[in-house]
């Protein structure tokens, strides 16, 4: 952990108020070097390329360090996320959790469209993931992801917390999403994840992982997620999805956010 904290010690405040450390830049530079030679455009949180159209060509969306604030606090709840897009379609995603890998629990999660979601413990050892079978929201463990002010002002988030058994905020998208995708194997399952006002590199890799693990992902009106509809999403084990959508719905779509 000290090694990671040292690498992120030099921190810059971006125009949007978010923080970026040296480690973010180093990771994104390494990913660019690896994949640009294969014809991918690398678009990431730290500006490898200006955010543009995702509808054409081969694109990789990168979140080099998801959970930067956790890392700066010395918490292990951070990771690296990649989303692979070809001709406007998300076809694969990868999530790497260094702290989990150091603990010997795997740490590398990969999903491919139509091929399932997998946890890799080593190059030769993998396990297919599946979501939980919790079927009542009153028994569900839920997670919230998004900027603090967006969540505090979100009626949908407030309703979800009230109707669920237990909730967490701030795990980071990478940790929350991987807990949701493996709900069938953990001692306590995470059953739903609400993302509010997030960027595509925060939600897209997790959305594919959750779906390929057997879950369901939509916006708060029940519409399918897409490259242009991925900022505010509800991800669940599927069994709870309709109940949650109905419970968090407000008098208008604007209030529901």
GUMARRO-737312 format. One record per residue: residue in one letter; chain; x, y negated, z negated of N, C-alpha, C in turn. Coordinates in nm, 4 decimals. Layout:
residues N
aa ch nX nY nZ caX caY caZ cX cY cZ
a A X Y Z X Y Z X Y Z
...
END
This chain:
residues 257
aa ch nX nY nZ caX caY caZ cX cY cZ
x A 0.0821 0.1197 0.0000 0.0000 0.0000 0.0000 0.0869 -0.1268 0.0000
x A 0.1984 -0.1256 -0.0725 0.2858 -0.2424 -0.0761 0.3382 -0.2761 0.0624
x A 0.3671 -0.1715 0.1439 0.4167 -0.1946 0.2788 0.3148 -0.2731 0.3606
x A 0.1844 -0.2322 0.3530 0.0807 -0.3000 0.4289 0.0623 -0.4429 0.3807
x A 0.0621 -0.4628 0.2497 0.0411 -0.5966 0.1956 0.1557 -0.6890 0.2358
x A 0.2785 -0.6376 0.2379 0.3924 -0.7182 0.2802 0.3764 -0.7641 0.4235
x A 0.3281 -0.6744 0.5109 0.3133 -0.7081 0.6517 0.2052 -0.8128 0.6754
x A 0.1087 -0.8225 0.5852 -0.0003 -0.9181 0.6058 0.0186 -1.0443 0.5224
x A 0.1332 -1.0537 0.4546 0.1539 -1.1625 0.3591 0.1480 -1.2999 0.4242
x A 0.1932 -1.3117 0.5486 0.1871 -1.4396 0.6191 0.0483 -1.4529 0.6813
x A -0.0346 -1.5376 0.6241 -0.1755 -1.5465 0.6625 -0.2045 -1.6826 0.7241
x A -0.2839 -1.6817 0.8313 -0.3267 -1.8032 0.8984 -0.4790 -1.8107 0.8941
x A -0.5315 -1.9298 0.8754 -0.6763 -1.9502 0.8800 -0.7145 -1.9893 1.0217
x A -0.8038 -1.9111 1.0833 -0.8469 -1.9382 1.2198 -0.9516 -2.0493 1.2213
x A -0.9857 -2.0957 1.3429 -1.0811 -2.2054 1.3559 -1.2172 -2.1713 1.2960
x A -1.2541 -2.0439 1.3023 -1.3843 -2.0039 1.2484 -1.3808 -1.9771 1.0988
x A -1.2662 -2.0027 1.0347 -1.2544 -1.9836 0.8908 -1.2093 -1.8460 0.8487
x A -1.2016 -1.7522 0.9440 -1.1556 -1.6174 0.9117 -1.0033 -1.6161 0.8960
x A -0.9533 -1.5154 0.8265 -0.8103 -1.5038 0.8016 -0.7474 -1.4016 0.8955
x A -0.6241 -1.4275 0.9347 -0.5485 -1.3323 1.0147 -0.4072 -1.3244 0.9586
x A -0.3573 -1.2030 0.9418 -0.2224 -1.1829 0.8907 -0.1305 -1.1275 0.9980
x A -0.0025 -1.1212 0.9675 0.0950 -1.0696 1.0627 0.0619 -0.9278 1.1071
x A 0.0079 -0.8477 1.0146 -0.0216 -0.7090 1.0486 -0.1285 -0.7002 1.1562
x A -0.2301 -0.7874 1.1504 -0.3323 -0.7908 1.2558 -0.2674 -0.8091 1.3927
x A -0.1764 -0.9056 1.3998 -0.1127 -0.9389 1.5268 -0.0204 -0.8274 1.5748
x A 0.0511 -0.7645 1.4826 0.1406 -0.6559 1.5194 0.0639 -0.5353 1.5736
x A -0.0463 -0.5018 1.5079 -0.1266 -0.3871 1.5525 -0.1864 -0.4143 1.6895
x A -0.2412 -0.5330 1.7085 -0.3023 -0.5631 1.8382 -0.1979 -0.5666 1.9490
x A -0.0806 -0.6180 1.9209 0.0263 -0.6197 2.0208 0.0650 -0.4783 2.0618
x A 0.0714 -0.3866 1.9635 0.1074 -0.2478 1.9933 0.0008 -0.1814 2.0796
x A -0.1259 -0.2096 2.0518 -0.2348 -0.1511 2.1302 -0.2322 -0.2051 2.2736
x A -0.2066 -0.3345 2.2877 -0.1948 -0.3926 2.4214 -0.0834 -0.3249 2.5003
x A 0.0297 -0.3074 2.4368 0.1439 -0.2458 2.5052 0.1125 -0.1040 2.5500
x A 0.0346 -0.0323 2.4688 0.0038 0.1068 2.5008 -0.0986 0.1204 2.6127
x A -0.2030 0.0379 2.6146 -0.3158 0.0637 2.7040 -0.3216 -0.0263 2.8275
x A -0.2575 -0.1420 2.8248 -0.2632 -0.2281 2.9429 -0.1960 -0.1629 3.0622
x A -0.0979 -0.0793 3.0372 -0.0319 -0.0078 3.1461 -0.1248 0.0924 3.2145
x A -0.2313 0.1333 3.1445 -0.3290 0.2271 3.2003 -0.4453 0.1561 3.2679
x A -0.4328 0.0253 3.2850 -0.5360 -0.0492 3.3559 -0.6482 -0.1035 3.2702
x A -0.6346 -0.0974 3.1382 -0.7372 -0.1512 3.0490 -0.7131 -0.2999 3.0217
x A -0.8216 -0.3750 3.0155 -0.8158 -0.5086 2.9576 -0.8372 -0.4929 2.8072
x A -0.7470 -0.5477 2.7290 -0.7580 -0.5387 2.5835 -0.8150 -0.6694 2.5315
x A -0.9322 -0.6609 2.4711 -0.9995 -0.7778 2.4146 -1.0160 -0.7537 2.2659
x A -0.9658 -0.8451 2.1871 -0.9690 -0.8196 2.0439 -0.9972 -0.9411 1.9612
x A -1.0123 -0.9146 1.8344 -1.0440 -1.0202 1.7390 -0.9351 -1.1263 1.7346
x A -0.8112 -1.0842 1.7608 -0.6996 -1.1784 1.7469 -0.6551 -1.2372 1.8795
x A -0.7450 -1.2348 1.9807 -0.7214 -1.3131 2.1011 -0.6215 -1.2567 2.1985
x A -0.6131 -1.1226 2.2124 -0.5274 -1.0652 2.3148 -0.5707 -1.1144 2.4513
x A -0.7009 -1.1336 2.4681 -0.7571 -1.1919 2.5898 -0.8828 -1.2647 2.5496
x A -0.9116 -1.3752 2.6153 -1.0333 -1.4471 2.5835 -1.1535 -1.3562 2.6058
x A -1.2488 -1.3643 2.5134 -1.3656 -1.2775 2.5236 -1.4420 -1.3125 2.6501
x A -1.4621 -1.2147 2.7351 -1.5323 -1.2363 2.8609 -1.6283 -1.1232 2.8883
x A -1.6569 -1.1030 3.0153 -1.7518 -1.0005 3.0540 -1.6983 -0.8614 3.0222
x A -1.7874 -0.7783 2.9665 -1.7519 -0.6402 2.9377 -1.8147 -0.5454 3.0395
x A -1.8805 -0.6014 3.1404 -1.9617 -0.5205 3.2320 -1.8824 -0.4560 3.3437
x A -1.7611 -0.4997 3.3661 -1.6849 -0.4468 3.4784 -1.5479 -0.3978 3.4328
x A -1.4977 -0.2971 3.5034 -1.3635 -0.2478 3.4780 -1.3514 -0.1682 3.3498
x A -1.2270 -0.1473 3.3098 -1.1941 -0.0705 3.1897 -1.1510 -0.1679 3.0798
x A -1.2212 -0.1616 2.9676 -1.1983 -0.2565 2.8590 -1.1807 -0.1798 2.7283
x A -1.0901 -0.2266 2.6453 -1.0804 -0.1792 2.5071 -1.1032 -0.2976 2.4145
x A -1.2061 -0.2849 2.3299 -1.2288 -0.3829 2.2240 -1.1511 -0.3388 2.1011
x A -1.0780 -0.4311 2.0412 -0.9901 -0.3969 1.9296 -1.0220 -0.4822 1.8072
x A -1.0387 -0.4148 1.6966 -1.0354 -0.4819 1.5663 -0.9128 -0.4256 1.4955
x A -0.7982 -0.4961 1.5034 -0.6724 -0.4385 1.4538 -0.6743 -0.4069 1.3048
x A -0.7334 -0.4965 1.2270 -0.7512 -0.4707 1.0835 -0.8925 -0.5110 1.0465
x A -0.9793 -0.4136 1.0367 -1.1140 -0.4371 0.9863 -1.1071 -0.4242 0.8344
x A -1.1484 -0.5287 0.7653 -1.1361 -0.5306 0.6193 -1.0120 -0.6040 0.5728
x A -0.9771 -0.7119 0.6440 -0.8569 -0.7887 0.6092 -0.8593 -0.8372 0.4642
x A -0.9741 -0.8862 0.4192 -0.9817 -0.9372 0.2818 -0.9624 -0.8249 0.1804
x A -1.0146 -0.7055 0.2101 -0.9908 -0.5915 0.1207 -0.8415 -0.5627 0.1090
x A -0.7737 -0.5602 0.2241 -0.6301 -0.5331 0.2242 -0.5550 -0.6385 0.1435
x A -0.5935 -0.7656 0.1605 -0.5248 -0.8722 0.0884 -0.5476 -0.8646 -0.0620
x A -0.6600 -0.8034 -0.1011 -0.6880 -0.7836 -0.2430 -0.6202 -0.6594 -0.2995
x A -0.5539 -0.5848 -0.2098 -0.4904 -0.4612 -0.2527 -0.5846 -0.3423 -0.2554
x A -0.7014 -0.3570 -0.1912 -0.7983 -0.2483 -0.1838 -0.7728 -0.1649 -0.0578
x A -0.7925 -0.0344 -0.0627 -0.7625 0.0514 0.0523 -0.8725 0.0569 0.1566
x A -0.9767 -0.0244 0.1435 -1.0933 -0.0160 0.2327 -1.0726 -0.1017 0.3571
x A -0.9794 -0.0597 0.4419 -0.9512 -0.1282 0.5677 -0.9161 -0.0227 0.6719
x A -0.9152 -0.0639 0.7971 -0.8815 0.0303 0.9028 -0.8696 -0.0396 1.0366
x A -0.8428 0.0391 1.1380 -0.8280 -0.0106 1.2752 -0.9368 0.0546 1.3608
x A -1.0036 -0.0259 1.4466 -1.1119 0.0267 1.5286 -1.0938 -0.0107 1.6749
x A -1.1180 0.0872 1.7626 -1.1111 0.0669 1.9069 -1.2401 0.1149 1.9713
x A -1.2871 0.0405 2.0707 -1.4032 0.0805 2.1497 -1.3611 0.0841 2.2960
x A -1.3853 0.1958 2.3617 -1.3486 0.2140 2.5022 -1.4728 0.1951 2.5894
x A -1.4630 0.1024 2.6850 -1.5759 0.0664 2.7708 -1.5331 0.0786 2.9164
x A -1.6171 0.1404 2.9980 -1.5916 0.1473 3.1425 -1.7173 0.1098 3.2174
x A -1.7046 0.0106 3.3047 -1.8153 -0.0376 3.3870 -1.9401 -0.0659 3.3032
x A -1.9192 -0.1315 3.1904 -2.0311 -0.1750 3.1073 -2.0888 -0.0707 3.0154
x A -2.0268 0.0468 3.0058 -2.0790 0.1535 2.9206 -1.9758 0.1918 2.8145
x A -2.0205 0.1948 2.6889 -1.9339 0.2413 2.5800 -1.9271 0.3932 2.5876
x A -1.8075 0.4455 2.6113 -1.7969 0.5910 2.6278 -1.7177 0.6588 2.5161
x A -1.6412 0.5827 2.4384 -1.5655 0.6436 2.3289 -1.5295 0.5372 2.2259
x A -1.5035 0.5828 2.1039 -1.4543 0.4930 2.0001 -1.3610 0.5694 1.9082
x A -1.2727 0.4949 1.8431 -1.1766 0.5535 1.7505 -1.1656 0.4644 1.6277
x A -1.1653 0.5258 1.5112 -1.1494 0.4541 1.3846 -1.0398 0.5239 1.3050
x A -0.9419 0.4452 1.2633 -0.8305 0.5004 1.1850 -0.8288 0.4345 1.0483
x A -0.8301 0.5168 0.9432 -0.8259 0.4695 0.8048 -0.6938 0.5135 0.7424
x A -0.5928 0.4266 0.7409 -0.4599 0.4664 0.6921 -0.4598 0.5181 0.5490
x A -0.5348 0.4534 0.4607 -0.5341 0.4963 0.3199 -0.5937 0.6357 0.3056
x A -0.6999 0.6634 0.3779 -0.7604 0.7960 0.3719 -0.6638 0.9008 0.4268
x A -0.5925 0.8650 0.5314 -0.4945 0.9582 0.5870 -0.3846 0.9881 0.4862
x A -0.3395 0.8859 0.4144 -0.2352 0.9064 0.3143 -0.2828 0.9968 0.2007
x A -0.4125 0.9951 0.1754 -0.4690 1.0802 0.0709 -0.4895 1.2240 0.1178
x A -0.4623 1.2499 0.2443 -0.4731 1.3848 0.2973 -0.6126 1.4246 0.3385
x A -0.7015 1.3252 0.3582 -0.8409 1.3553 0.3908 -0.8724 1.3387 0.5388
x A -0.7716 1.3207 0.6206 -0.7947 1.3048 0.7641 -0.7622 1.1645 0.8078
x A -0.8644 1.0779 0.8085 -0.8410 0.9376 0.8388 -0.8616 0.8973 0.9825
x A -0.8678 0.9927 1.0776 -0.8852 0.9585 1.2182 -1.0208 1.0095 1.2659
x A -1.1061 0.9172 1.3082 -1.2415 0.9492 1.3535 -1.2542 0.9132 1.5011
x A -1.3052 1.0056 1.5788 -1.3205 0.9841 1.7222 -1.4594 1.0283 1.7652
x A -1.5247 0.9444 1.8463 -1.6539 0.9785 1.9049 -1.6451 0.9593 2.0549
x A -1.7088 1.0480 2.1298 -1.7159 1.0356 2.2750 -1.8595 1.0611 2.3182
x A -1.9072 0.9822 2.4114 -2.0459 0.9915 2.4551 -2.0809 1.1334 2.4983
x A -2.1777 1.1923 2.4305 -2.2226 1.3263 2.4627 -2.1358 1.4381 2.4096
x A -2.0284 1.4036 2.3373 -1.9339 1.5050 2.2883 -1.9291 1.5139 2.1363
x A -2.0088 1.4337 2.0676 -2.0124 1.4394 1.9230 -1.9146 1.3440 1.8559
x A -1.9193 1.3441 1.7232 -1.8294 1.2632 1.6397 -1.7430 1.3585 1.5592
x A -1.6140 1.3270 1.5506 -1.5182 1.4218 1.4936 -1.4230 1.3533 1.3969
x A -1.3874 1.4268 1.2924 -1.2819 1.3867 1.1995 -1.1601 1.4732 1.2272
x A -1.0474 1.4083 1.2551 -0.9227 1.4806 1.2831 -0.8310 1.4731 1.1619
x A -0.8015 1.5910 1.1076 -0.7088 1.6002 0.9951 -0.5648 1.6134 1.0437
x A -0.5492 1.6654 1.1645 -0.4189 1.6795 1.2284 -0.4468 1.6980 1.3770
x A -0.3446 1.6974 1.4621 -0.3691 1.7183 1.6053 -0.4363 1.8511 1.6373
x A -0.4272 1.9480 1.5469 -0.4843 2.0805 1.5737 -0.5998 2.1158 1.4799
x A -0.6407 2.0224 1.3948 -0.7471 2.0504 1.2984 -0.8513 1.9396 1.3028
x A -0.9732 1.9750 1.3417 -1.0806 1.8757 1.3507 -1.2098 1.9335 1.2948
x A -1.3006 1.8456 1.2578 -1.4290 1.8852 1.2008 -1.5380 1.7975 1.2610
x A -1.6428 1.8615 1.3123 -1.7528 1.7846 1.3688 -1.8351 1.7225 1.2563
x A -1.8737 1.5972 1.2752 -1.9449 1.5238 1.1709 -2.0954 1.5268 1.1918
x A -2.1683 1.5114 1.0818 -2.3125 1.5034 1.0865 -2.3644 1.4122 0.9780
x A -2.4741 1.3432 1.0072 -2.5327 1.2509 0.9103 -2.6094 1.3283 0.8026
x A -2.6550 1.2558 0.7023 -2.7248 1.3169 0.5893 -2.8664 1.3589 0.6284
x A -2.9325 1.4291 0.5365 -3.0720 1.4670 0.5580 -3.1666 1.3985 0.4594
x A -3.1223 1.2876 0.4011 -3.2098 1.2098 0.3121 -3.3269 1.1563 0.3924
x A -3.4487 1.1806 0.3462 -3.5657 1.1436 0.4265 -3.6580 1.0424 0.3595
x A -3.6150 0.9855 0.2460 -3.6944 0.8807 0.1815 -3.6025 0.7642 0.1455
x A -3.6445 0.6436 0.1809 -3.5601 0.5278 0.1551 -3.5429 0.5047 0.0059
x A -3.6396 0.5456 -0.0740 -3.6284 0.5278 -0.2191 -3.5172 0.6138 -0.2779
x A -3.4706 0.7128 -0.2019 -3.3608 0.7989 -0.2455 -3.2311 0.7701 -0.1717
x A -3.2317 0.6660 -0.0898 -3.1192 0.6423 0.0015 -3.0126 0.5521 -0.0590
x A -2.8896 0.5777 -0.0165 -2.7739 0.4937 -0.0472 -2.7455 0.4144 0.0799
x A -2.7452 0.2825 0.0706 -2.7301 0.1974 0.1892 -2.6101 0.1047 0.1735
x A -2.5610 0.0585 0.2866 -2.4481 -0.0347 0.2871 -2.4837 -0.1550 0.3731
x A -2.4302 -0.2710 0.3366 -2.4524 -0.3952 0.4095 -2.3187 -0.4488 0.4574
x A -2.3140 -0.4914 0.5836 -2.1920 -0.5497 0.6379 -2.2243 -0.6790 0.7112
x A -2.1392 -0.7777 0.6927 -2.1575 -0.9076 0.7564 -2.0950 -1.0149 0.6694
x A -2.0898 -1.1344 0.7231 -2.0355 -1.2443 0.6440 -2.1233 -1.2682 0.5210
x A -2.0601 -1.3085 0.4129 -2.1289 -1.3217 0.2849 -2.2527 -1.4098 0.2952
x A -2.2398 -1.5258 0.3589 -2.3530 -1.6190 0.3659 -2.4633 -1.5635 0.4552
x A -2.4252 -1.4943 0.5624 -2.5269 -1.4357 0.6505 -2.6089 -1.3318 0.5762
x A -2.5431 -1.2488 0.4962 -2.6145 -1.1461 0.4210 -2.7008 -1.2067 0.3109
x A -2.6487 -1.3087 0.2445 -2.7247 -1.3691 0.1346 -2.8499 -1.4391 0.1863
x A -2.8470 -1.4819 0.3131 -2.9631 -1.5487 0.3720 -3.0521 -1.4545 0.4521
x A -3.0156 -1.3283 0.4568 -3.0897 -1.2313 0.5375 -3.2024 -1.1685 0.4558
x A -3.3270 -1.1935 0.4973 -3.4406 -1.1321 0.4290 -3.4401 -0.9809 0.4479
x A -3.3946 -0.9365 0.5657 -3.3879 -0.7929 0.5914 -3.2929 -0.7250 0.4937
x A -3.1773 -0.7867 0.4712 -3.0801 -0.7291 0.3777 -3.1358 -0.7259 0.2366
x A -3.2030 -0.8324 0.1966 -3.2593 -0.8384 0.0616 -3.3667 -0.7325 0.0422
x A -3.4497 -0.7125 0.1446 -3.5542 -0.6097 0.1338 -3.4928 -0.4708 0.1263
x A -3.3900 -0.4470 0.2071 -3.3280 -0.3147 0.2080 -3.2683 -0.2808 0.0719
x A -3.2056 -0.3786 0.0089 -3.1486 -0.3562 -0.1241 -3.2590 -0.3228 -0.2251
x A -3.3712 -0.3927 -0.2142 -3.4802 -0.3716 -0.3109 -3.5431 -0.2335 -0.2987
x A -3.5541 -0.1804 -0.1781 -3.6286 -0.0552 -0.1602 -3.5400 0.0689 -0.1663
x A -3.4090 0.0520 -0.1656 -3.3187 0.1670 -0.1649 -3.2799 0.2071 -0.3070
x A -3.2246 0.3265 -0.3176 -3.1797 0.3747 -0.4491 -3.0538 0.3029 -0.4939
x A -2.9628 0.2815 -0.4014 -2.8339 0.2204 -0.4346 -2.7803 0.1500 -0.3109
x A -2.7048 0.0428 -0.3321 -2.6503 -0.0308 -0.2183 -2.5078 -0.0757 -0.2473
x A -2.4337 -0.0977 -0.1385 -2.2982 -0.1503 -0.1462 -2.2800 -0.2565 -0.0385
x A -2.2016 -0.3578 -0.0690 -2.1695 -0.4625 0.0262 -2.0188 -0.4838 0.0244
x A -1.9584 -0.4871 0.1426 -1.8161 -0.5188 0.1505 -1.7240 -0.3994 0.1603
x A -1.7784 -0.2819 0.1898 -1.6905 -0.1661 0.2087 -1.5975 -0.1871 0.3277
x A -1.6412 -0.2639 0.4252 -1.5854 -0.2858 0.5597 -1.6600 -0.1952 0.6559
x A -1.6757 -0.2419 0.7780 -1.7516 -0.1665 0.8785 -1.6916 -0.0287 0.9016
x A -1.5580 -0.0220 0.9039 -1.4931 0.1057 0.9356 -1.5185 0.2098 0.8281
x A -1.5147 0.1700 0.7015 -1.5393 0.2662 0.5931 -1.6875 0.2986 0.5812
x A -1.7734 0.1988 0.5918 -1.9167 0.2247 0.5817 -1.9641 0.3136 0.6964
x A -1.9178 0.2841 0.8180 -1.9612 0.3616 0.9333 -1.9161 0.5065 0.9289
x A -1.7946 0.5288 0.8832 -1.7464 0.6672 0.8745 -1.8139 0.7427 0.7609
x A -1.8552 0.6726 0.6528 -1.9312 0.7407 0.5474 -2.0692 0.7804 0.5996
x A -2.1329 0.6922 0.6759 -2.2637 0.7242 0.7327 -2.2547 0.8463 0.8239
x A -2.1511 0.8500 0.9082 -2.1384 0.9570 1.0065 -2.1100 1.0932 0.9447
x A -2.0599 1.0967 0.8221 -2.0285 1.2251 0.7591 -2.1130 1.2499 0.6342
x A -2.2340 1.1968 0.6358 -2.3213 1.2110 0.5198 -2.3552 1.3540 0.4837
x A -2.3451 1.4458 0.5799 -2.3789 1.5853 0.5520 -2.2705 1.6576 0.4742
x A -2.1517 1.5968 0.4616 -2.0412 1.6677 0.3973 -1.9890 1.5995 0.2709
x A -2.0307 1.4763 0.2436 -1.9817 1.4066 0.1250 -2.0698 1.4371 0.0046
x A -2.0142 1.4246 -0.1145 -2.0881 1.4560 -0.2365 -2.2086 1.3647 -0.2545
x A -2.1920 1.2380 -0.2220 -2.3023 1.1421 -0.2192 -2.3066 1.0811 -0.0804
x A -2.4187 1.0923 -0.0140 -2.4255 1.0476 0.1251 -2.4581 0.8992 0.1344
x A -2.4006 0.8347 0.2362 -2.4442 0.7012 0.2758 -2.5458 0.7231 0.3876
x A -2.6654 0.6685 0.3721 -2.7770 0.7059 0.4586 -2.8175 0.5991 0.5588
x A -2.7808 0.4747 0.5337 -2.8150 0.3664 0.6267 -2.7139 0.2541 0.6126
x A -2.6917 0.1848 0.7232 -2.5974 0.0732 0.7281 -2.6628 -0.0411 0.8041
x A -2.6715 -0.1580 0.7423 -2.7257 -0.2767 0.8073 -2.6123 -0.3750 0.8335
x A -2.5911 -0.4079 0.9601 -2.4896 -0.5052 1.0000 -2.5607 -0.6323 1.0437
x A -2.5207 -0.7459 0.9882 -2.5875 -0.8727 1.0154 -2.4875 -0.9731 1.0714
x A -2.5103 -1.0179 1.1938 -2.4292 -1.1236 1.2532 -2.2850 -1.0866 1.2775
x A -2.2590 -0.9628 1.3118 -2.1216 -0.9179 1.3324 -2.0783 -0.9308 1.4784
x A -1.9490 -0.9169 1.5001 -1.8927 -0.9214 1.6349 -1.8957 -0.7826 1.6991
x A -1.8879 -0.7765 1.8325 -1.8927 -0.6462 1.9007 -1.7863 -0.5487 1.8532
x A -1.6653 -0.5975 1.8230 -1.5596 -0.5058 1.7798 -1.5850 -0.4518 1.6394
x A -1.6781 -0.5159 1.5652 -1.7165 -0.4650 1.4339 -1.8228 -0.3560 1.4429
x A -1.9168 -0.3712 1.5365 -2.0345 -0.2832 1.5386 -2.0279 -0.1725 1.6433
x A -1.9722 -0.1978 1.7607 -1.9791 -0.0999 1.8691 -1.9109 0.0333 1.8356
x A -1.7889 0.0333 1.7790 -1.7275 0.1638 1.7503 -1.8051 0.2444 1.6477
x A -1.8642 0.1747 1.5509 -1.9415 0.2417 1.4461 -2.0749 0.2917 1.5014
x A -2.1364 0.2126 1.5903 -2.2650 0.2520 1.6482 -2.2526 0.3828 1.7255
x A -2.1490 0.3952 1.8069 -2.1309 0.5196 1.8824 -2.1013 0.6366 1.7895
x A -2.0172 0.6140 1.6885 -1.9841 0.7205 1.5936 -2.1107 0.7702 1.5234
x A -2.1957 0.6778 1.4784 -2.3176 0.7152 1.4070 -2.4121 0.7937 1.4974
x A -2.4309 0.7478 1.6205 -2.5200 0.8189 1.7120 -2.4687 0.9582 1.7441
x A -2.3399 0.9700 1.7705 -2.2840 1.0997 1.8061 -2.2824 1.1958 1.6875
x A -2.2955 1.1415 1.5660 -2.3060 1.2266 1.4468 -2.4506 1.2664 1.4187
x A -2.5426 1.2243 1.5051 -2.6823 1.2601 1.4892 -2.7706 1.1518 1.4338
x A -2.7158 1.0315 1.4151 -2.7931 0.9214 1.3602 -2.8649 0.8421 1.4675
x A -2.9256 0.7339 1.4247 -2.9980 0.6450 1.5159 -2.9515 0.5024 1.4933
x A -2.9402 0.4255 1.6022 -2.8940 0.2873 1.5950 -2.9836 0.2002 1.6823
x A -3.0398 0.0947 1.6230 -3.1211 -0.0017 1.6976 -3.1006 -0.1406 1.6380
x A -3.1598 -0.2409 1.7059 -3.1683 -0.3708 1.6406 -3.2876 -0.3679 1.5450
x A -3.3202 -0.4793 1.4836 -3.4245 -0.4783 1.3808 -3.5657 -0.4731 1.4382
x A -3.5760 -0.4824 1.5708 -3.7045 -0.4640 1.6375 -3.7170 -0.3242 1.6971
x A -3.6191 -0.2382 1.6709 -3.6233 -0.1017 1.7204 -3.5717 -0.0845 1.8616
x A -3.5098 -0.1881 1.9187 -3.4586 -0.1802 2.0555 -3.3193 -0.1191 2.0556
x A -3.2839 -0.0476 2.1622 -3.1521 0.0166 2.1685 -3.0381 -0.0848 2.1614
x A -2.9269 -0.0429 2.1030 -2.8082 -0.1277 2.1014 -2.7415 -0.1255 2.2386
x A -2.6672 -0.2294 2.2669 -2.5965 -0.2406 2.3946 -2.4819 -0.3386 2.3778
x A -2.4081 -0.3621 2.4849 -2.2976 -0.4577 2.4788 -2.3462 -0.5978 2.4456
x A -2.4682 -0.6291 2.4846 -2.5219 -0.7633 2.4614 -2.6219 -0.7658 2.3461
x A -2.6459 -0.6526 2.2844 -2.7384 -0.6450 2.1704 -2.6722 -0.5625 2.0603
x A -2.5729 -0.6229 1.9952 -2.4946 -0.5478 1.8965 -2.4531 -0.6307 1.7764
x A -2.5080 -0.7494 1.7621 -2.4673 -0.8358 1.6508 -2.5328 -0.7946 1.5195
x A -2.6639 -0.7756 1.5225 -2.7387 -0.7339 1.4033 -2.8037 -0.5997 1.4335
x A -2.7575 -0.4954 1.3655 -2.8026 -0.3591 1.3944 -2.8344 -0.2845 1.2660
x A -2.9306 -0.1934 1.2776 -2.9586 -0.0970 1.1721 -2.9096 0.0391 1.2199
x A -2.8236 0.1016 1.1400 -2.7748 0.2358 1.1681 -2.8212 0.3261 1.0543
x A -2.8699 0.4444 1.0885 -2.9209 0.5321 0.9838 -2.9021 0.6781 1.0237
x A -2.9422 0.7659 0.9326 -2.9363 0.9088 0.9622 -3.0489 0.9522 1.0554
x A -3.1332 0.8612 1.0968 -3.2424 0.8905 1.1879 -3.3717 0.9225 1.1154
x A -3.3651 1.0024 1.0127 -3.4841 1.0409 0.9381 -3.5481 0.9206 0.8686
x A -3.4653 0.8265 0.8274 -3.5125 0.7092 0.7535 -3.5455 0.5909 0.8435
x A -3.5088 0.5999 0.9688 -3.4982 0.4800 1.0510 -3.6294 0.4027 1.0609
x A -3.7366 0.4706 1.0978 -3.8630 0.4008 1.1178 -3.9149 0.3425 0.9873
x A -3.8988 0.4158 0.8785 -3.9419 0.3658 0.7483 -3.8656 0.2387 0.7112
x A -3.7351 0.2386 0.7375 -3.6545 0.1203 0.7052 -3.6944 0.0026 0.7933
x A -3.7118 0.0267 0.9241 -3.7524 -0.0815 1.0138 -3.8824 -0.1461 0.9673
x A -3.9780 -0.0643 0.9293 -4.1065 -0.1181 0.8833 -4.0916 -0.1926 0.7514
x A -4.0082 -0.1418 0.6641 -3.9943 -0.2022 0.5315 -3.9227 -0.3365 0.5352
x A -3.8256 -0.3503 0.6252 -3.7477 -0.4746 0.6267 -3.8038 -0.5773 0.7234
x A -3.9075 -0.5398 0.8004 -3.9642 -0.6336 0.8970 -4.0273 -0.7515 0.8248
x A -3.9980 -0.8712 0.8743 -4.0571 -0.9916 0.8187 -4.1704 -1.0402 0.9060
x A -4.2276 -1.1547 0.8733 -4.3377 -1.2102 0.9527 -4.2972 -1.2496 1.0925
x A -4.1643 -1.2656 1.1152 -4.1141 -1.2945 1.2496 -3.9754 -1.2372 1.2600
x A -3.9293 -1.2173 1.3838 -3.7955 -1.1625 1.4038 -3.6891 -1.2548 1.3492
x A -3.7149 -1.3872 1.3522 -3.6167 -1.4823 1.3005 -3.6002 -1.4663 1.1515
x A -3.7132 -1.4514 1.0800 -3.7046 -1.4363 0.9349 -3.6428 -1.3033 0.8965
x A -3.6620 -1.2014 0.9813 -3.6091 -1.0693 0.9499 -3.4582 -1.0664 0.9498
x A -3.3962 -1.1596 1.0201 -3.2510 -1.1633 1.0226 -3.1958 -1.2252 0.8950
END
